[in-house]
């Protein structure tokens, strides 16, 4: 544990220095705190919320799910929409404890809606953050907080300009979520304009994954 503390100290101490010394004019960061009430609606009633910035070329979305679910059939579903057409989106669904159902789906105008990953048991981990990352060269990768579940999936060009959330399948269903919130962080930039300026954020994401894995290992031992 003392080595992990040292890594965390060094990483977050050096990050501001890197960011100041090696700036990237394309670097964008948006953080959104979505309250529980937003998930107590069905898909067709979920508004599409436009972001202040468009995240393109190379981006990462971090999901910190702190929601308290109201019933075993409730879900928390996040959709990320492509700037060019909202017929193209990435969907991440997270079910309640203890099963922690988790799925990833994509929709393109050509292929339609396809579930690319689904895990009905221990699919996501409340103590860790799920990470969705994309580059125009490597495609889409998804980490559920403990492991990579989607690797380098080719989805063409995808630039996030908006999102929506919902949690109920039918309007007569009981509330999906009681309380809490889901914190979404959007990070993007063009590495070609200064790849080293992205280093602090890659390191922070890596440390987050390490913390989650160490937590799970300690819990199982």
Sine and cosine of phi, psi and omega as CSV:
sin_phi,cos_phi,sin_psi,cos_psi,sin_omega,cos_omega
0.00,0.00,-0.59,0.81,-0.02,-1.00
-0.90,0.43,-0.52,0.85,0.03,-1.00
-0.95,0.33,-0.61,0.79,0.05,-1.00
-0.90,0.45,-0.66,0.75,0.02,-1.00
-0.88,0.48,-0.65,0.76,0.02,-1.00
-0.90,0.43,-0.68,0.73,0.02,-1.00
-0.87,0.49,-0.71,0.70,0.01,-1.00
-0.88,0.48,-0.69,0.72,-0.03,-1.00
-0.88,0.47,-0.74,0.67,-0.02,-1.00
-0.91,0.41,-0.68,0.74,-0.04,-1.00
-0.88,0.48,-0.77,0.64,-0.07,-1.00
-0.99,0.17,-0.31,0.95,0.10,-0.99
-0.97,0.26,-0.63,0.77,-0.04,-1.00
-0.99,0.16,-0.41,0.91,-0.08,-1.00
-0.82,0.57,-0.76,0.65,0.00,-1.00
-0.87,0.50,-0.60,0.80,0.00,-1.00
-0.90,0.43,-0.70,0.71,0.06,-1.00
-0.87,0.49,-0.72,0.69,-0.07,-1.00
-0.90,0.44,-0.58,0.81,-0.02,-1.00
-0.97,0.26,-0.67,0.74,-0.10,-1.00
-0.98,0.21,-0.57,0.82,-0.09,-1.00
-0.85,-0.53,0.98,0.19,-0.08,-1.00
-0.99,0.14,0.44,-0.90,0.04,-1.00
-0.76,-0.65,0.93,-0.37,-0.07,-1.00
-0.90,0.44,-0.29,0.96,-0.01,-1.00
-1.00,-0.01,-0.08,1.00,-0.09,-1.00
-0.94,0.35,0.80,-0.61,0.00,-1.00
-0.76,-0.65,0.65,-0.76,0.04,-1.00
-0.70,-0.72,0.78,-0.62,0.10,-0.99
-0.77,-0.64,0.74,-0.68,0.08,-1.00
-0.84,-0.54,0.78,-0.63,-0.07,-1.00
-0.79,-0.61,0.75,-0.66,0.05,-1.00
-0.96,-0.29,0.95,-0.31,-0.08,-1.00
-0.99,-0.13,0.90,-0.44,-0.03,-1.00
-0.95,0.31,0.29,-0.96,-0.11,-0.99
-0.87,0.49,-0.58,0.82,-0.06,-1.00
-0.86,0.52,-0.47,0.88,-0.04,-1.00
-0.91,0.42,-0.35,0.94,-0.03,-1.00
-1.00,-0.04,-0.09,1.00,0.00,-1.00
-1.00,-0.07,0.80,0.60,0.04,-1.00
-0.51,-0.86,0.33,-0.95,0.03,-1.00
-1.00,0.03,0.24,-0.97,-0.12,-0.99
-0.85,0.53,-0.73,0.68,-0.10,-1.00
-0.93,0.37,-0.25,0.97,0.04,-1.00
-0.98,-0.20,0.04,1.00,-0.03,-1.00
-0.99,0.11,0.86,-0.50,0.01,-1.00
-0.95,0.31,0.52,-0.85,0.10,-0.99
-1.00,0.01,0.86,-0.51,-0.06,-1.00
-0.98,-0.21,0.83,-0.56,0.01,-1.00
-1.00,0.08,0.66,-0.75,0.02,-1.00
-0.99,0.16,0.34,-0.94,0.05,-1.00
-0.92,0.38,-0.51,0.86,-0.02,-1.00
-0.79,-0.61,0.40,-0.91,0.13,-0.99
-1.00,-0.08,0.78,-0.62,-0.03,-1.00
-0.98,-0.21,0.92,-0.40,-0.12,-0.99
-0.69,-0.72,0.08,-1.00,0.07,-1.00
0.93,0.36,-0.93,0.37,0.02,-1.00
-0.63,-0.78,0.89,-0.46,-0.05,-1.00
-0.62,-0.79,0.34,-0.94,0.03,-1.00
-0.66,-0.76,0.72,-0.69,0.06,-1.00
-0.88,-0.48,0.85,-0.53,0.00,-1.00
-0.96,-0.28,0.78,-0.63,-0.03,-1.00
-0.94,-0.35,0.87,-0.49,0.07,-1.00
-0.93,-0.37,0.99,-0.13,-0.12,-0.99
-1.00,0.00,0.96,-0.28,0.04,-1.00
-0.91,-0.42,0.51,0.86,-0.04,-1.00
-0.99,0.13,0.58,-0.82,0.14,-0.99
-0.96,-0.27,0.92,-0.40,-0.11,-0.99
-0.97,0.23,0.50,-0.86,-0.08,-1.00
-0.99,-0.10,-0.43,0.90,-0.01,-1.00
-0.47,-0.88,0.36,-0.93,-0.10,-1.00
-0.92,0.39,-0.24,0.97,0.01,-1.00
-0.98,-0.21,0.03,1.00,0.00,-1.00
-0.97,0.25,0.43,-0.90,0.03,-1.00
-0.68,-0.73,0.24,-0.97,0.18,-0.98
-0.81,-0.59,0.93,-0.36,-0.13,-0.99
-0.90,-0.44,0.80,-0.60,0.04,-1.00
-0.92,-0.40,0.77,-0.64,0.09,-1.00
-0.88,-0.47,0.75,-0.66,0.06,-1.00
-0.94,-0.33,0.82,-0.58,-0.12,-0.99
-0.97,-0.25,0.59,-0.81,0.04,-1.00
-0.97,0.23,0.61,-0.80,-0.03,-1.00
-0.89,0.45,-0.60,0.80,-0.09,-1.00
-0.94,0.35,-0.67,0.74,0.02,-1.00
-0.46,-0.89,0.75,-0.66,0.01,-1.00
-0.98,0.20,0.00,1.00,0.19,-0.98
-0.96,0.28,-0.16,0.99,0.04,-1.00
-0.92,-0.39,0.83,-0.55,-0.01,-1.00
-0.47,-0.88,0.28,-0.96,0.14,-0.99
-0.92,-0.39,0.74,-0.68,-0.05,-1.00
-0.85,-0.52,0.73,-0.68,0.11,-0.99
-0.83,-0.56,0.82,-0.57,0.01,-1.00
-0.91,-0.43,0.66,-0.75,-0.03,-1.00
-0.73,-0.68,0.87,-0.48,-0.01,-1.00
-1.00,-0.01,0.05,-1.00,-0.09,-1.00
-0.98,0.18,0.25,-0.97,0.13,-0.99
-0.96,0.29,0.43,-0.90,0.11,0.99
-1.00,0.01,-0.19,0.98,-0.06,-1.00
-0.94,0.34,-0.60,0.80,-0.02,-1.00
0.82,0.57,0.79,0.62,0.05,-1.00
-0.83,0.56,0.60,-0.80,-0.06,-1.00
-0.55,-0.83,0.75,-0.67,0.08,-1.00
-0.61,-0.80,0.41,-0.91,0.07,-1.00
-0.78,-0.63,0.76,-0.65,0.02,-1.00
-0.70,-0.71,0.43,-0.90,0.09,-1.00
-0.75,-0.66,0.50,-0.87,0.11,-0.99
-0.75,-0.66,0.77,-0.64,0.09,-1.00
-0.81,-0.58,0.45,-0.89,0.02,-1.00
-0.84,0.54,-0.50,0.87,-0.05,-1.00
-0.99,0.11,-0.72,0.70,-0.11,-0.99
-1.00,-0.07,-0.32,0.95,-0.08,-1.00
0.98,0.18,-0.35,-0.94,-0.06,-1.00
-1.00,0.04,0.83,-0.56,-0.04,-1.00
-0.71,-0.70,0.79,-0.61,0.14,-0.99
-0.99,0.12,0.88,-0.47,-0.07,-1.00
-0.99,-0.14,-0.25,0.97,0.09,-1.00
-0.40,-0.92,0.65,-0.76,0.07,-1.00
-0.50,-0.87,0.78,-0.62,0.01,-1.00
-0.73,-0.69,0.88,-0.48,-0.07,-1.00
-1.00,0.04,-0.13,0.99,-0.03,-1.00
-0.65,-0.76,0.82,-0.58,-0.01,-1.00
0.79,0.62,0.72,0.69,-0.02,-1.00
-0.98,0.18,-0.42,0.91,0.08,-1.00
-0.60,-0.80,0.26,-0.97,-0.17,-0.99
-0.80,-0.60,0.90,-0.44,-0.05,-1.00
-0.85,0.53,-0.48,0.88,-0.04,-1.00
-0.99,0.12,-0.07,1.00,-0.01,-1.00
-0.79,-0.62,0.25,-0.97,0.00,-1.00
-0.98,-0.22,0.65,-0.76,0.09,-1.00
-1.00,0.04,0.59,-0.81,-0.09,-1.00
-0.77,-0.63,0.79,-0.62,0.10,-0.99
-0.93,-0.36,0.83,-0.55,-0.01,-1.00
-0.77,-0.64,0.44,-0.90,-0.07,-1.00
-0.47,-0.88,0.63,-0.78,0.25,-0.97
-0.71,-0.70,0.45,-0.89,-0.04,-1.00
-0.92,0.38,-0.26,0.97,0.03,-1.00
-0.99,-0.13,-0.63,0.78,-0.11,-0.99
-0.99,-0.14,-0.24,0.97,0.01,-1.00
1.00,0.08,-0.45,-0.89,-0.13,-0.99
-0.98,-0.18,0.72,-0.70,0.09,-1.00
-0.74,-0.67,0.66,-0.75,-0.02,-1.00
-0.78,-0.63,0.74,-0.67,0.07,-1.00
-0.88,-0.47,0.79,-0.61,-0.07,-1.00
-1.00,0.07,0.16,0.99,0.00,-1.00
0.96,-0.29,-0.33,0.94,0.02,-1.00
-0.79,-0.61,-0.43,0.90,-0.04,-1.00
-0.35,-0.94,0.31,-0.95,0.07,-1.00
-0.99,0.14,0.80,-0.60,-0.04,-1.00
-0.93,-0.37,-0.31,0.95,0.11,-0.99
-0.72,-0.70,0.77,-0.64,-0.10,-0.99
-0.81,-0.58,0.85,-0.52,0.16,-0.99
0.74,0.68,0.76,0.65,0.03,-1.00
-0.98,0.19,0.82,-0.58,-0.01,-1.00
-0.97,0.23,0.93,-0.36,0.05,-1.00
-0.86,-0.51,0.28,0.96,-0.02,-1.00
0.96,0.28,-0.43,-0.90,0.03,-1.00
-0.99,0.10,0.78,-0.63,-0.05,-1.00
-0.63,-0.77,0.89,-0.46,0.04,-1.00
-0.85,-0.53,0.85,-0.52,-0.06,-1.00
-0.98,0.19,0.82,-0.57,0.11,-0.99
-0.85,-0.53,-0.16,0.99,-0.06,-1.00
-0.28,-0.96,0.15,-0.99,0.00,-1.00
-0.47,-0.88,0.24,-0.97,0.16,-0.99
-0.55,-0.83,0.37,-0.93,0.06,-1.00
-0.70,-0.72,0.51,-0.86,0.11,-0.99
-0.40,-0.92,0.10,-0.99,-0.03,-1.00
-0.48,-0.88,-0.29,0.96,-0.03,-1.00
-0.98,-0.20,0.61,-0.79,0.05,-1.00
-1.00,0.08,-0.58,0.81,0.00,-1.00
-0.76,-0.65,0.46,-0.89,-0.06,-1.00
-0.91,0.42,-0.41,0.91,0.00,-1.00
-1.00,0.03,-0.06,1.00,0.01,-1.00
-0.92,0.39,0.48,-0.88,0.09,-1.00
-0.93,0.37,0.24,-0.97,0.02,-1.00
-0.81,0.59,0.62,-0.78,0.01,-1.00
-0.99,0.13,-0.53,0.85,-0.12,-0.99
-0.72,-0.69,0.63,-0.77,0.02,-1.00
-1.00,0.02,-0.77,0.64,-0.12,-0.99
-0.35,-0.94,-0.10,-1.00,-0.01,-1.00
1.00,0.01,-0.25,-0.97,-0.01,-1.00
-0.39,-0.92,0.24,-0.97,0.11,-0.99
-0.87,-0.49,0.85,-0.53,-0.01,-1.00
-0.99,-0.17,0.83,-0.55,-0.03,-1.00
-0.91,-0.42,0.80,-0.60,0.08,-1.00
-0.91,-0.42,0.80,-0.60,0.05,-1.00
-0.96,-0.27,0.79,-0.61,0.04,-1.00
-0.74,-0.67,0.76,-0.65,0.00,-1.00
-0.49,-0.87,0.30,-0.95,0.04,-1.00
0.03,-1.00,0.19,-0.98,0.05,-1.00
-0.97,-0.25,0.97,-0.26,-0.04,-1.00
-0.84,0.54,-0.42,0.91,-0.02,-1.00
-0.90,0.43,-0.39,0.92,-0.02,-1.00
-1.00,0.07,-0.28,0.96,0.13,-0.99
0.18,-0.98,1.00,0.00,-0.09,-1.00
-0.91,0.42,-0.53,0.85,-0.05,-1.00
-0.94,0.35,-0.39,0.92,0.00,-1.00
-0.93,0.37,-0.32,0.95,0.02,-1.00
-1.00,0.07,-0.18,0.98,-0.12,-0.99
-0.83,0.55,-0.72,0.70,-0.03,-1.00
-0.85,0.53,-0.56,0.83,-0.06,-1.00
-0.98,0.18,-0.58,0.82,0.11,-0.99
-0.89,0.45,-0.65,0.76,0.00,-1.00
-0.92,0.39,-0.65,0.76,0.02,-1.00
-0.89,0.45,-0.65,0.76,0.03,-1.00
-0.91,0.43,-0.66,0.75,0.02,-1.00
-0.90,0.43,-0.65,0.76,0.03,-1.00
-0.90,0.44,-0.63,0.77,0.03,-1.00
-0.87,0.49,-0.65,0.76,0.02,-1.00
-0.92,0.39,-0.66,0.75,0.02,-1.00
-0.87,0.49,-0.69,0.72,0.01,-1.00
-0.86,0.50,-0.68,0.73,0.01,-1.00
-0.89,0.45,-0.68,0.73,-0.01,-1.00
-0.91,0.41,-0.68,0.73,0.02,-1.00
-0.90,0.44,-0.61,0.79,0.03,-1.00
-0.89,0.46,-0.71,0.70,0.00,-1.00
-0.91,0.41,-0.65,0.76,0.01,-1.00
-0.89,0.45,-0.68,0.73,0.01,-1.00
-0.91,0.42,-0.62,0.78,-0.03,-1.00
-0.91,0.40,-0.58,0.82,-0.05,-1.00
-0.99,0.15,-0.36,0.93,-0.05,-1.00
-0.98,0.18,0.00,0.00,0.00,0.00
